[in-house]
Amino acid sequence: MELTEYFSNGDPFNLIGTLIAAILGGLVALYTIKAQPSSSLVRERHDLLFSPLFMTLEPILFSKIDTEVMEKALAIIAGNLNLADGSTLDVYRTCRSHPTQNSFMELCTYVNKNYDRSCRRLGLKRRNLEYRIAHRQYASKLSFILYVLALVLRFVIVAFVSIISILVLSALATAAYDELAAPQQVTALALIAFLLLNITRLISNSD
């Protein structure tokens, strides 16, 4: 069947629904690809930047400044400036120009956050709450409480949005499924599954 014949004989509502689903699927896929750095870059930054920084600072993380350890950490950043982003450069320059307790705590906060984020993106096991408490790896008790609350809130939001997305898409699929021809039903189911997967991935990977 020629394309013009399909457009003239096909149900316009089915066609429009298929096109909308395809466009939505494409947009979600495009956003997912652009929002997430490549796995090779994540691995390289973890191996050469975040992991060495964390291993260097962990013995005195959020403790009193040790200028010798701080210099080692800054040397790691200086040796991998090609992997540094704006936040990395900002912390580096602050610590280099003003090596104070406040700037050291800023460096600890940056490394503490980005090391865990890097581990999560690579599927590596992160430090649990018991480990952090045992080794006092938090800037203050208040910041640690806020961190725990943020984890709980993030879990609730991910679960809520995921459930709502599933319910809405399921309702839409149920309403439109019987109106579609057999080939379009398969396409619709595939697109819905694809949308659900990417929506959940976007929410869970958001920082």
C-alpha positions as CSV (number, residue, x, y, z in Angstrom):
1,M,0.0,0.0,0.0
2,E,1.4,3.4,-1.0
3,L,1.8,6.1,1.6
4,T,-0.8,8.4,0.0
5,E,-3.4,5.5,0.0
6,Y,-2.7,4.8,3.7
7,F,-3.3,8.5,4.6
8,S,-6.5,8.6,2.6
9,N,-8.0,5.3,3.8
10,G,-6.6,5.1,7.4
11,D,-8.5,6.3,10.4
12,P,-7.2,9.9,11.0
13,F,-7.6,9.5,14.8
14,N,-5.5,6.4,14.8
15,L,-2.9,8.1,12.7
16,I,-2.8,11.2,14.9
17,G,-2.5,9.0,18.0
18,T,0.3,7.0,16.6
19,L,2.2,10.2,15.5
20,I,1.7,11.8,18.9
21,A,3.0,8.7,20.7
22,A,6.0,8.5,18.3
23,I,6.8,12.2,18.9
24,L,6.5,11.9,22.7
25,G,8.7,8.8,22.6
26,G,11.3,10.5,20.5
27,L,11.4,13.6,22.7
28,V,11.8,11.6,25.9
29,A,14.5,9.5,24.3
30,L,16.3,12.6,23.1
31,Y,16.1,14.3,26.5
32,T,17.4,11.2,28.2
33,I,20.4,11.0,25.9
34,K,21.2,14.6,26.3
35,A,20.6,14.7,30.0
36,Q,23.0,11.9,30.8
37,P,26.7,12.0,30.2
38,S,28.3,9.1,28.3
39,S,29.1,6.1,30.4
40,S,32.8,6.3,29.3
41,L,33.0,9.9,30.6
42,V,31.4,9.0,33.9
43,R,33.8,6.1,34.3
44,E,36.8,8.3,33.4
45,R,35.8,11.0,35.9
46,H,35.2,8.5,38.6
47,D,38.5,6.7,38.1
48,L,40.7,9.7,37.6
49,L,39.0,12.4,39.6
50,F,36.3,11.6,42.1
51,S,37.6,8.3,43.4
52,P,41.2,9.5,44.0
53,L,39.8,12.7,45.6
54,F,37.6,10.8,48.0
55,M,40.4,8.3,48.9
56,T,42.7,11.2,49.6
57,L,40.3,13.2,51.7
58,E,38.3,10.4,53.5
59,P,40.6,10.1,56.5
60,I,40.0,13.7,57.4
61,L,36.6,14.3,55.6
62,F,34.8,17.2,57.3
63,S,37.5,17.4,59.9
64,K,40.1,20.0,60.7
65,I,42.0,21.2,57.6
66,D,45.3,19.5,56.8
67,T,47.1,21.6,54.3
68,E,49.3,18.7,53.1
69,V,46.2,16.5,52.3
70,M,44.5,19.5,50.8
71,E,47.4,20.1,48.5
72,K,47.3,16.5,47.4
73,A,43.6,16.8,46.6
74,L,44.2,20.0,44.6
75,A,47.0,18.3,42.7
76,I,44.6,15.6,41.6
77,I,42.2,18.2,40.2
78,A,45.1,20.1,38.6
79,G,46.2,17.0,36.8
80,N,42.7,16.3,35.5
81,L,41.4,19.7,34.5
82,N,40.1,18.2,31.3
83,L,37.6,16.3,33.4
84,A,36.6,19.2,35.6
85,D,33.3,21.0,35.3
86,G,32.4,24.5,36.5
87,S,31.8,23.4,40.1
88,T,35.1,21.6,40.2
89,L,37.0,24.7,39.0
90,D,35.2,26.9,41.4
91,V,36.1,24.8,44.4
92,Y,39.7,24.4,43.1
93,R,40.2,28.1,42.7
94,T,38.6,28.9,46.1
95,C,40.8,26.4,47.9
96,R,43.9,27.5,46.0
97,S,43.5,31.2,46.7
98,H,42.0,30.9,50.2
99,P,43.2,27.7,51.9
100,T,41.0,28.1,55.0
101,Q,38.8,25.8,57.0
102,N,35.7,27.0,55.2
103,S,37.2,26.4,51.8
104,F,38.3,22.9,52.9
105,M,34.8,22.1,54.1
106,E,33.5,23.3,50.7
107,L,36.0,20.9,49.0
108,C,34.8,18.0,51.3
109,T,31.2,18.8,50.5
110,Y,31.9,18.7,46.8
111,V,33.9,15.5,46.9
112,N,31.4,13.8,49.3
113,K,28.5,14.6,47.0
114,N,30.1,13.8,43.6
115,Y,31.7,10.6,44.7
116,D,28.4,9.1,45.7
117,R,26.7,10.5,42.6
118,S,29.5,8.9,40.4
119,C,29.1,5.6,42.2
120,R,25.3,5.6,41.7
121,R,25.7,6.3,38.0
122,L,28.1,3.4,37.6
123,G,26.0,1.0,39.6
124,L,28.6,0.8,42.4
125,K,27.7,0.4,46.0
126,R,27.6,3.7,47.9
127,R,28.3,4.4,51.6
128,N,25.3,3.6,53.7
129,L,24.0,5.8,56.5
130,E,25.6,3.6,59.2
131,Y,29.1,4.1,57.6
132,R,28.7,7.8,57.4
133,I,27.5,8.1,61.0
134,A,30.4,5.8,62.2
135,H,33.0,7.9,60.4
136,R,31.3,11.3,60.9
137,Q,31.2,11.9,57.2
138,Y,28.9,14.9,57.3
139,A,29.5,18.7,57.6
140,S,27.2,19.1,60.6
141,K,24.3,17.2,62.3
142,L,21.8,19.5,60.7
143,S,23.2,18.9,57.2
144,F,23.1,15.1,57.8
145,I,19.5,15.3,59.0
146,L,18.6,17.3,55.8
147,Y,20.5,14.7,53.7
148,V,18.4,11.9,55.2
149,L,15.2,13.8,54.7
150,A,16.2,14.5,51.1
151,L,16.7,10.8,50.5
152,V,13.3,10.0,51.9
153,L,11.6,12.8,50.0
154,R,13.3,11.8,46.8
155,F,12.1,8.2,47.2
156,V,8.6,9.3,47.9
157,I,8.6,11.6,44.8
158,V,10.0,8.9,42.5
159,A,7.5,6.4,43.7
160,F,4.6,8.9,43.5
161,V,5.4,10.1,40.0
162,S,6.1,6.6,38.7
163,I,2.8,5.4,40.0
164,I,0.9,8.4,38.5
165,S,2.7,7.9,35.2
166,I,1.8,4.3,35.1
167,L,-1.8,5.0,35.9
168,V,-2.2,7.8,33.4
169,L,-0.5,6.0,30.6
170,S,-2.4,2.8,31.4
171,A,-5.7,4.7,31.3
172,L,-4.8,6.3,28.0
173,A,-3.7,3.0,26.6
174,T,-6.9,1.2,27.7
175,A,-9.0,3.9,26.1
176,A,-7.2,3.9,22.8
177,Y,-6.1,0.3,22.5
178,D,-9.4,-1.1,21.2
179,E,-9.6,1.6,18.6
180,L,-6.3,0.8,17.0
181,A,-5.6,-1.8,14.4
182,A,-3.5,-4.8,15.3
183,P,-0.2,-3.4,14.0
184,Q,-0.8,-0.1,15.7
185,Q,-1.7,-1.9,19.0
186,V,1.8,-3.4,19.1
187,T,3.4,-0.1,18.3
188,A,1.4,1.7,21.0
189,L,2.3,-0.9,23.6
190,A,6.0,-0.6,22.7
191,L,5.9,3.2,22.9
192,I,4.1,3.2,26.2
193,A,6.6,0.8,27.7
194,F,9.4,2.9,26.3
195,L,7.9,6.1,27.8
196,L,7.4,4.5,31.2
197,L,11.0,3.2,31.3
198,N,12.5,6.6,30.3
199,I,10.3,8.6,32.7
200,T,11.3,6.4,35.6
201,R,14.9,6.6,34.6
202,L,14.9,10.4,34.3
203,I,13.3,10.7,37.8
204,S,15.6,8.2,39.5
205,N,18.7,9.7,37.9
206,S,17.8,13.3,38.7
207,D,20.2,15.1,41.1
